[in-house]
């Protein structure tokens, strides 16, 4: 089974958290699910550099990375991921959707109203309980 090392940005602005909706995927179980933006770490790339690059590609914005929040190991039916998640800030809420089909800025107590990708659920639980 393929294993991917990925990074994810928990982007916060004015106490709101950015939630991104995926497009159609070849895997039903992640199609149109909400997730935190990010992606695969390239060979010889640091987590921080990967995160900045992925967010620039997906949202066309610069983030400031505060700290590592959680690392998640998750096994989907067809692949496994290790996801390194960071709390990040942005100067304003303006960005460009290049890969996702929709987004929402939500308070942490609204996060559970969305249909999340399974790997992202532990992040939400930790945000609600600790952030």
N, C-alpha and C positions, 0 to 999 in steps of 0.2 A: 504493500500500500504506500502510495506517495505521501511524503511528509514535507510540509512547507513551514518555513520560519517566516513569520509575518509581524508587522507592526501595525498598531492602530492608535489613532488620535482621539482622545476625549476632548473635544474642543468646547471651551466654555467662554461665554461672553455675556456680561450683565446677569450672571447667575443662571443663564439658560445654556442647555447642552445641545450640541448639534447632532441630530440623528439623520442618517442618510438612508435612502431606500434604494436597494439594488434593482437592476433591471432584470429581464428574463435571463435565466441561467440554464445551462444544459442539465443542471441538477435541480429538480423540483423543490427539494428541501431548503434551498437558499434563494430561489427565485422570488423576487419582489419583497424579500425580507428586509427589515431595517438592520443597520449595522453602524459601527463606528468606522470612519474612513481610514484607509491605509492600504497596505499591500505587502508583497513579497520583498524580503531583504535579498539584495543581489550578493553575489560572491564577493568577499572582501569588503563589504559595506557595513558600517556601524549601524546599530538600531536607530540612532539619532539622525544620521544622514539619510537612511532609508525613509524614515518618517517624513522628514522635510521634503525629500524628492517626491514621494508618493502624494503628499498633500498638494504640492505645487502642480503635479500632473492632473490630479483628480478635481481640485477646487480652484486652481490658479490663485492661491493665496500663500502668504508667508505666515508661519505659526511661530510663537515662542513656546518652547517646551519647558514646563515647570519641573515635573518629576515623574518617575516611573510609578504607576498606580497598581498594576497587577499583571502577572503572567499567567496565561491560560493554556492548558493542553486540552485539545478537544479532538475527538474522533468522529468524523462524519462517515456515512456509509462508503464513500469512495476515496477519501483522503483524510489525512491527519494534519492538524496545525498546532504550532506553538505560537501564541500571539502575545507580543510584548506591548502593553498598553500604557500610554503616557497621558497625563493631564497637560493640556495645551491651552494657550490663549491666543486670541486674534484682536487686532485693533478695532475692527468693526465687523458687522455681520454680512458684508458684501462679499460674494464669491461667485464662481462660475461652475455650473454643473457640466462636467465633461463625460462622466461615466454613469452617474446615478440618475434615476428618473424622478426623484422627489426628495424633499428634506423637511425637517421640522426643527424648530428651536423650542425645547421643552424644559420646564422645571423638573428637577429630579423626581418629584412625586407624581409626575405625569408619564414617566418613562414606560411604566408597565402597560400603558394603554396601546402601545404599538406591537406589531408582530415582528419580533426580533429573530435574527439568525441564532441558532442554538449556542454557538460559541460565545456570543455577546451577552447572553443572559447573566453569567456570573459578574460581569462588569456592572450591569444595572443593579444587581442586588447589593454589590459593594458600594456603589454610588449612593443608593438610597439609605443604606445603614451607616455609612461612614463619612460621606463627603459633606 
